[in-house]
Each structure stands twice: as structure tokens, then as C-alpha cells.
Amino acid sequence: MQKKQLKILTSVVLGTSIIFGGMVSTASAVEKNTSQYGVINENSEISIWNCQQGLNQNEKSPYEKESIVVQGSKIYKCKRFHYPQSGWKPSDSPMFWKTVGKIPEWNAQEELTQENKSPYEKGDIVMYNSQVYKCKRFHYAQPGWNPCEEPMFWELIK
């Protein structure tokens, strides 16, 4: 399958400011473009899914409506207030969660020259070594860089 450099800007259709960048297959690019529901921007609070296993109900923190979580490489938006339960995952709980996107893998684009690279924008979200990172400021990735070693540019989402 042919790959190309792609930036998906949902603000064109939905009035938000999220941009996903990276190398993606051309087939999934269309899917990503139509699956972004305009729920994430550079100021969005994002957390990693946690069912809070082992806690009593009164010790758990609820998920509020509109909360954004990441499970695996997918982004979910909470449909309604609820407390997480053992065994529940956003991917298995459509009554509570709506899939709103997929996180691209981080790519330093080492094969490209500076003029041909696509920059990472503030608010971009990427995966690197199964961890989710949010871009803190505009920059071009450089050879040898990765999000876990560049805290000036990337924040680990927990």
C-alpha cells in the first residue's frame, strides 16, 4: 500500500484545531479524516484509560461526560457520566464511549530534508513505544529525536 505524508486538519469541517501528522497509509487517511468528531484541540485534557481495578466504588474517580481517554492507539470521548467498572473498556462499552480517532505513530521523517518535513504542532498526539505523547510546541523532528527524550517538545500522557 502506498504511503504518503499526511496532515489531517479537522477544523476545515468541524471548527476545531487538532492536527494529526505522520506517515499513514492512504487508505486509512480517509478513515481518520471522517472519524475525527472535533473533540480534541491543543488545550484538551487527555488521559490513559484506567478502570481503577481493586478500588471500592466510593474510592473511584468518575469519568465525566466529554472526558477524553486513550486505550491502545484509539481515542474515545465519554458519552455520559459513569464510574469505571472492572472489565469495562471503552472499546467494549459503546453505551459510555464513542471512538473519535486513532493516534498515529511518531515519525522523525529522517529520510526527508528539512524543507520537505511536516512540523509537529502544539496539541498533536502521537504514539511512541506504546506510550502516548502530546506536543507542547511547534517543531520539526530531527534525526535521532524521539518524544521520551525531548521533554521540551513532548509531554507523556498518563
Secondary structure per residue as TSV (DSSP state, phi and psi in degrees):
chain	resnum	aa	ss	phi	psi
A	1	M	-	360.0	137.0
A	2	Q	-	-70.7	140.8
A	3	K	E	-114.1	149.8
A	4	K	E	-148.4	158.3
A	5	Q	E	-74.9	131.9
A	6	L	E	-143.4	137.9
A	7	K	E	-119.8	131.7
A	8	I	E	-108.9	118.5
A	9	L	E	-113.5	107.3
A	10	T	T	-79.7	-13.1
A	11	S	H	-64.8	-23.5
A	12	V	H	-58.6	-39.4
A	13	V	H	-100.8	-37.9
A	14	L	H	-113.9	-1.3
A	15	G	S	75.8	25.7
A	16	T	-	-113.8	179.9
A	17	S	-	-122.4	26.4
A	18	I	-	-84.3	140.5
A	19	I	E	-130.3	130.3
A	20	F	E	-108.4	128.4
A	21	G	E	-122.9	162.2
A	22	G	E	136.4	178.4
A	23	M	E	-86.1	121.0
A	24	V	E	-134.0	153.7
A	25	S	E	-70.9	150.2
A	26	T	H	-65.4	-27.5
A	27	A	H	-68.7	-41.5
A	28	S	H	-78.3	-17.6
A	29	A	H	-60.8	-41.5
A	30	V	H	-65.4	-42.8
A	31	E	H	-60.8	-44.1
A	32	K	H	-64.6	-42.4
A	33	N	H	-61.0	-38.4
A	34	T	H	-86.0	-13.6
A	35	S	H	-93.1	-6.1
A	36	Q	-	-84.0	119.1
A	37	Y	-	-99.6	17.3
A	38	G	S	71.3	34.7
A	39	V	-	-104.8	-8.8
A	40	I	-	-121.9	136.2
A	41	N	-	-141.4	-174.6
A	42	E	T	-64.3	-17.5
A	43	N	T	-100.3	-0.6
A	44	S	-	-65.0	138.0
A	45	E	-	-85.2	124.6
A	46	I	E	-126.1	139.0
A	47	S	E	-133.1	162.2
A	48	I	E	-83.8	137.2
A	49	W	-	-55.4	135.7
A	50	N	-	-146.3	116.4
A	51	C	-	-82.6	0.5
A	52	Q	-	56.7	45.5
A	53	Q	T	-52.1	137.0
A	54	G	T	87.8	-6.4
A	55	L	-	-93.1	146.9
A	56	N	-	-70.6	158.4
A	57	Q	G	-54.7	-40.7
A	58	N	G	-74.3	-9.1
A	59	E	G	-96.1	-14.0
A	60	K	S	-78.9	149.6
A	61	S	-	-93.6	131.1
A	62	P	-	-77.1	160.2
A	63	Y	B	-95.2	125.6
A	64	E	-	-85.2	155.2
A	65	K	T	-57.3	138.7
A	66	E	T	82.0	-2.7
A	67	S	-	-58.8	147.0
A	68	I	E	-115.3	128.0
A	69	V	E	-132.1	160.4
A	70	V	E	-117.6	129.8
A	71	Q	E	-128.6	119.7
A	72	G	T	64.9	-127.2
A	73	S	T	-108.7	14.6
A	74	K	E	-107.8	150.1
A	75	I	E	-106.4	133.9
A	76	Y	E	-125.7	147.9
A	77	K	E	-115.4	132.2
A	78	C	E	-73.4	128.9
A	79	K	-	-83.4	-31.9
A	80	R	S	-154.6	155.7
A	81	F	-	-56.7	134.6
A	82	H	B	-166.3	161.0
A	83	Y	-	-97.6	136.2
A	84	P	-	-67.3	146.4
A	85	Q	-	-120.5	154.6
A	86	S	T	-57.2	130.2
A	87	G	T	87.9	-13.4
A	88	W	-	-79.0	137.0
A	89	K	-	-133.6	150.6
A	90	P	G	-55.3	-36.8
A	91	S	G	-66.5	-21.9
A	92	D	G	-107.9	5.6
A	93	S	-	-128.8	66.0
A	94	P	T	-63.5	-17.7
A	95	M	T	-67.1	-28.5
A	96	F	T	-108.8	-23.4
A	97	W	E	-131.0	144.8
A	98	K	E	-121.8	129.7
A	99	T	E	-70.4	127.7
A	100	V	E	-122.9	1.6
A	101	G	E	169.4	174.6
A	102	K	E	-130.3	138.0
A	103	I	-	-88.3	126.6
A	104	P	-	-75.8	156.0
A	105	E	B	-72.2	144.5
A	106	W	-	-66.6	142.9
A	107	N	-	-144.6	121.5
A	108	A	-	-78.1	-7.8
A	109	Q	-	52.8	44.0
A	110	E	T	-61.5	-22.8
A	111	E	T	-79.0	-9.2
A	112	L	S	-101.6	154.2
A	113	T	-	-81.6	163.7
A	114	Q	G	-54.7	-38.6
A	115	E	G	-67.2	-25.6
A	116	N	G	-98.0	-6.7
A	117	K	-	-76.2	150.7
A	118	S	-	-96.3	131.7
A	119	P	-	-76.6	158.5
A	120	Y	B	-89.7	134.9
A	121	E	-	-102.7	156.5
A	122	K	T	-56.2	129.8
A	123	G	T	97.6	-14.1
A	124	D	-	-60.1	145.4
A	125	I	E	-121.1	132.9
A	126	V	E	-138.5	163.4
A	127	M	E	-108.6	141.3
A	128	Y	E	-148.1	122.6
A	129	N	T	51.1	45.6
A	130	S	T	63.9	15.3
A	131	Q	E	-110.5	150.0
A	132	V	E	-102.7	132.5
A	133	Y	E	-126.7	146.4
A	134	K	E	-116.7	131.3
A	135	C	E	-70.7	132.1
A	136	K	-	-90.7	-26.0
A	137	R	S	-159.5	158.8
A	138	F	-	-57.9	135.5
A	139	H	B	-169.5	163.8
A	140	Y	-	-103.3	129.3
A	141	A	-	-67.1	142.2
A	142	Q	-	-112.9	156.4
A	143	P	T	-53.8	134.1
A	144	G	T	87.6	-11.4
A	145	W	-	-78.4	153.6
A	146	N	-	-153.2	158.5
A	147	P	G	-59.0	-35.6
A	148	C	G	-72.8	-16.5
A	149	E	G	-106.9	6.4
A	150	E	-	-128.6	67.0
A	151	P	T	-64.4	-17.4
A	152	M	T	-67.0	-27.7
A	153	F	T	-108.9	-21.8
A	154	W	E	-130.9	141.4
A	155	E	E	-115.9	128.4
A	156	L	E	-73.0	127.4
A	157	I	-	-87.0	127.3
A	158	K	-	-112.6	360.0
